[in-house]
């Protein structure tokens, strides 16, 4: 994503939305997964609890985006998702599911 910039913002609760901006052309890409409601995945993984605490992980010199939460508020997609930026869209590489309410008694 070294040619692009990722702009994220919160909705006031435990969510993060984002867009990808081409730094050369100014074109704005709004991925299909642009809404990420993190709910309690953060606490499960020890990365914080609010949108600014790490639900999106990326480096400017890489095409990899790591999303921790539920893309588009879909509970079936809850977990850690790895995406590759193709230049025009994010392509899902792998998803590591995290159960909605893991059994904490074990």
Backbone bond lengths (Angstrom), bond angles and torsions (degrees), N, CA, C in turn:
res aa  C-N    CA-C-N  psi(-1)  N-CA   C-N-CA  omega(-1)  CA-C   N-CA-C  phi
1 X - - - 1.452 - - 1.522 110.74 -
2 X 1.324 118.19 18.35 1.448 121.77 -174.77 1.522 113.01 -61.64
3 X 1.315 118.57 -23.88 1.461 122.38 177.98 1.534 110.78 -88.86
4 X 1.313 116.35 -7.79 1.456 120.98 -174.95 1.524 111.29 -118.38
5 X 1.305 114.20 166.80 1.462 122.06 174.03 1.516 107.21 -125.66
6 X 1.313 116.18 142.19 1.447 121.13 177.39 1.521 107.50 -107.41
7 X 1.318 116.57 124.71 1.457 122.35 178.45 1.511 108.18 -112.24
8 X 1.342 116.54 122.16 1.464 119.78 178.77 1.517 109.94 -123.07
9 X 1.323 115.02 158.77 1.459 121.57 177.66 1.517 108.46 -155.23
10 X 1.303 115.66 155.45 1.454 121.31 179.90 1.508 111.33 -96.29
11 X 1.318 115.29 166.36 1.461 120.57 -179.61 1.531 111.44 -104.39
12 X 1.340 116.59 4.59 1.455 120.33 -179.22 1.516 112.59 101.17
13 X 1.316 116.35 -12.66 1.465 120.79 175.34 1.525 107.01 -124.43
14 X 1.295 118.09 -151.68 1.461 122.09 -175.53 1.524 111.19 -88.64
15 X 1.330 116.71 64.14 1.456 120.42 179.39 1.525 110.11 -145.31
16 X 1.300 114.92 160.61 1.458 122.23 177.14 1.516 108.37 -138.29
17 X 1.317 116.76 134.16 1.454 122.34 173.31 1.519 106.68 -118.72
18 X 1.331 117.21 155.09 1.453 118.38 -178.40 1.518 112.24 -154.76
19 X 1.338 114.39 162.30 1.458 123.72 173.18 1.517 107.34 -136.51
20 X 1.307 116.06 156.50 1.454 122.27 177.07 1.528 107.22 -113.02
21 X 1.319 116.64 129.10 1.458 122.29 -175.43 1.527 109.29 -116.19
22 X 1.320 116.80 128.59 1.464 121.67 175.23 1.529 107.00 -73.95
23 X 1.327 117.07 116.79 1.464 121.96 -175.22 1.525 112.61 -67.45
24 X 1.326 118.13 -23.45 1.471 120.84 -178.81 1.524 112.80 -86.90
25 X 1.339 116.14 -43.10 1.465 119.67 -174.18 1.529 113.36 -99.54
26 X 1.326 116.87 -20.25 1.455 120.85 -176.21 1.519 113.47 83.58
27 X 1.332 117.66 0.18 1.456 120.88 179.97 1.527 110.19 -66.20
28 X 1.321 115.54 136.27 1.461 122.35 -178.64 1.522 109.09 -104.42
29 X 1.335 115.46 129.03 1.464 121.76 177.39 1.525 107.86 -111.71
30 X 1.319 116.06 125.68 1.454 120.34 174.84 1.523 107.44 -108.88
31 X 1.358 117.03 99.91 1.465 120.17 -178.20 1.523 112.06 -61.45
32 X 1.343 114.54 155.80 1.468 120.91 177.39 1.521 111.73 -59.06
33 X 1.326 117.51 -25.37 1.471 121.74 -177.80 1.520 111.54 -98.51
34 X 1.329 117.62 26.21 1.460 121.43 -171.49 1.522 114.40 -66.29
35 X 1.308 119.00 -10.58 1.456 121.21 174.41 1.518 108.31 -107.35
36 X 1.303 115.62 125.69 1.466 120.83 179.00 1.516 107.97 -128.30
37 X 1.309 117.78 108.47 1.459 120.35 175.28 1.517 107.17 -98.28
38 X 1.304 115.88 114.19 1.456 120.89 -169.48 1.524 113.75 -81.96
39 X 1.288 118.85 -25.03 1.463 124.94 -178.31 1.531 109.08 39.94
40 X 1.314 121.19 -129.94 1.460 119.65 -173.58 1.520 114.43 -99.77
41 X 1.311 118.16 15.58 1.463 120.21 175.99 1.518 109.61 -62.04
42 X 1.316 117.14 -38.74 1.467 120.84 -179.44 1.522 112.37 -55.19
43 X 1.314 116.22 -50.06 1.455 119.53 -178.37 1.527 110.79 -63.48
44 X 1.342 117.29 -37.46 1.461 121.11 177.98 1.524 111.04 -58.49
45 X 1.319 116.22 -35.65 1.462 121.21 -173.46 1.517 112.92 -102.12
46 X 1.327 117.21 -2.00 1.451 121.00 177.24 1.516 114.84 70.09
47 X 1.345 117.37 32.53 1.462 119.20 -179.59 1.527 113.31 -112.20
48 X 1.299 118.64 17.22 1.456 120.60 179.15 1.511 111.97 103.93
49 X 1.342 117.22 -178.79 1.440 119.07 -173.60 1.504 116.79 -125.58
50 X 1.337 120.28 -13.23 1.456 120.73 -176.72 1.509 110.24 -116.95
51 X 1.315 116.73 167.00 1.457 121.97 -171.56 1.527 113.71 -54.72
52 X 1.302 119.29 -31.85 1.452 121.06 -178.78 1.509 113.55 -81.57
53 X 1.319 118.38 -0.58 1.462 121.26 -170.99 1.514 114.18 -95.35
54 X 1.314 118.71 10.80 1.449 118.73 173.18 1.508 117.57 120.41
55 X 1.332 119.43 22.31 1.463 118.83 179.27 1.527 112.01 -72.32
56 X 1.331 117.40 -19.50 1.461 122.76 173.08 1.516 107.81 -117.70
57 X 1.308 116.52 125.82 1.467 120.87 178.38 1.523 108.37 -122.20
58 X 1.318 116.41 130.13 1.455 121.01 179.05 1.521 109.52 -162.04
59 X 1.324 115.30 162.70 1.461 121.81 174.14 1.520 107.80 -126.18
60 X 1.308 117.66 143.39 1.472 119.97 -177.35 1.533 113.72 -63.05
61 X 1.324 118.58 -22.07 1.466 121.07 -178.30 1.529 112.74 -98.51
62 X 1.318 117.16 19.42 1.462 121.23 -176.74 1.523 110.37 -134.79
63 X 1.328 117.35 156.29 1.471 122.06 174.87 1.520 111.75 -96.95
64 X 1.333 117.47 4.50 1.461 122.39 -178.52 1.530 110.98 -89.02
65 X 1.331 115.57 134.25 1.463 122.36 173.14 1.524 106.76 -124.14
66 X 1.313 116.93 127.92 1.459 122.18 177.26 1.522 107.11 -108.86
67 X 1.315 116.58 123.88 1.451 122.56 -178.47 1.528 108.15 -115.08
68 X 1.328 116.21 124.13 1.466 121.48 -179.78 1.523 107.61 -109.23
69 X 1.312 117.11 112.19 1.459 120.72 -179.15 1.519 111.65 147.44
70 X 1.330 115.11 -144.93 1.461 121.86 -177.98 1.522 108.67 -123.08
71 X 1.325 119.38 99.24 1.464 119.85 177.33 1.521 111.44 -55.34
72 X 1.309 115.33 130.12 1.470 122.68 179.47 1.519 113.42 54.89
73 X 1.326 116.55 30.41 1.465 122.87 177.20 1.525 113.16 60.53
74 X 1.324 117.30 24.61 1.463 122.54 -179.43 1.528 108.67 -90.60
75 X 1.330 117.17 109.63 1.464 121.00 -176.44 1.531 112.25 -63.15
76 X 1.333 118.31 -24.01 1.464 120.67 177.24 1.524 112.27 -70.31
77 X 1.330 117.06 -18.68 1.461 121.82 179.72 1.530 112.39 -99.96
78 X 1.320 117.82 8.39 1.459 122.39 -175.95 1.516 111.09 -62.39
79 X 1.322 116.79 130.01 1.455 121.74 178.46 1.511 111.58 147.81
80 X 1.336 115.78 -146.44 1.456 121.80 179.14 1.520 106.97 -112.98
81 X 1.333 116.33 121.57 1.460 121.87 -177.66 1.526 109.23 -114.16
82 X 1.326 115.44 136.89 1.461 122.25 -179.77 1.526 108.06 -112.66
83 X 1.336 116.56 122.98 1.454 122.65 -178.09 1.520 110.63 -121.76
84 X 1.330 115.78 148.35 1.460 122.96 174.89 1.527 107.87 -110.93
85 X 1.330 116.52 130.02 1.456 121.64 177.27 1.525 108.43 -82.33
86 X 1.339 117.80 122.15 1.459 121.97 -177.82 1.526 112.49 -91.31
87 X 1.293 117.06 -8.77 1.461 121.66 -174.25 1.511 111.57 110.78
88 X 1.339 115.73 -21.07 1.468 120.78 177.89 1.523 112.81 -134.88
89 X 1.338 116.87 -17.87 1.463 120.12 -178.93 1.520 110.67 -155.89
90 X 1.329 115.42 165.19 1.460 121.30 174.23 1.521 108.59 -95.89
91 X 1.321 116.36 129.94 1.461 121.79 178.87 1.528 108.22 -110.75
92 X 1.325 116.65 125.09 1.461 121.16 179.03 1.522 109.71 -65.88
93 X 1.327 116.20 126.65 1.457 122.13 177.16 1.525 109.90 -97.36
94 X 1.340 115.34 -46.69 1.475 120.05 -176.42 1.525 109.03 -161.05
95 X 1.322 115.35 150.30 1.464 120.63 174.47 1.524 108.05 -130.79
96 X 1.312 115.90 130.65 1.466 121.88 174.43 1.523 106.49 -104.91
97 X 1.338 118.17 104.28 1.462 120.55 -176.69 1.523 112.84 -66.57
98 X 1.319 115.14 147.10 1.463 122.72 173.55 1.518 105.85 -126.94
99 X 1.327 116.77 124.17 1.467 121.57 -176.41 1.528 110.79 -57.87
100 X 1.318 115.76 150.27 1.462 121.25 -178.48 1.522 110.97 -62.17
101 X 1.307 116.91 -54.97 1.459 121.24 177.87 1.528 108.45 -125.87
102 X 1.319 116.63 86.20 1.477 118.10 -179.01 1.524 110.79 -63.23
103 X 1.326 115.59 148.99 1.458 121.31 179.75 1.518 108.65 -73.61
104 X 1.316 117.02 107.90 1.455 121.77 -177.16 1.530 113.39 -86.79
105 X 1.316 117.24 0.95 1.465 119.88 -177.26 1.518 112.65 -85.27
106 X 1.311 117.73 -11.03 1.479 120.00 -176.92 1.502 111.31 -84.45
